[in-house]
Amino acid sequence: MLSCKVTVRNPSGLHLRPAGLLCGEAIKYKSSVTFQYDGGTANAKSVLSVLGACVKRGDDITLICDGEDEQEAINALAALIESGLGE
């Protein structure tokens, strides 16, 4: 299991479009992909779970990847979030 703390930088936080991008990337990996935020945990492979987290700009989240391709998954997802999720 690997974890990595990242800051959400895109202006609108994890609303529908960036949540879709995050989920689209997460489902490419066999590992389970979740993130912890302000007292909760969300499944990064579920758009509804990501939207339900209500993550806003400047919030810190901890990505957690567990499985056979966890290193590749955490590297790609952390880079995607740090890049602003296309915004």
Number of C-alpha atoms within 10 A of each C-alpha: 13 13 18 14 14 18 16 23 19 19 13 16 21 26 18 14 15 22 22 20 17 23 21 15 16 23 15 10 18 14 20 19 26 21 20 18 16 12 6 9 18 19 19 27 21 19 21 15 16 24 18 13 19 13 19 16 14 14 14 16 20 17 23 22 27 17 14 13 13 20 15 12 26 23 12 14 23 19 13 17 20 13 13 18 21 10 11
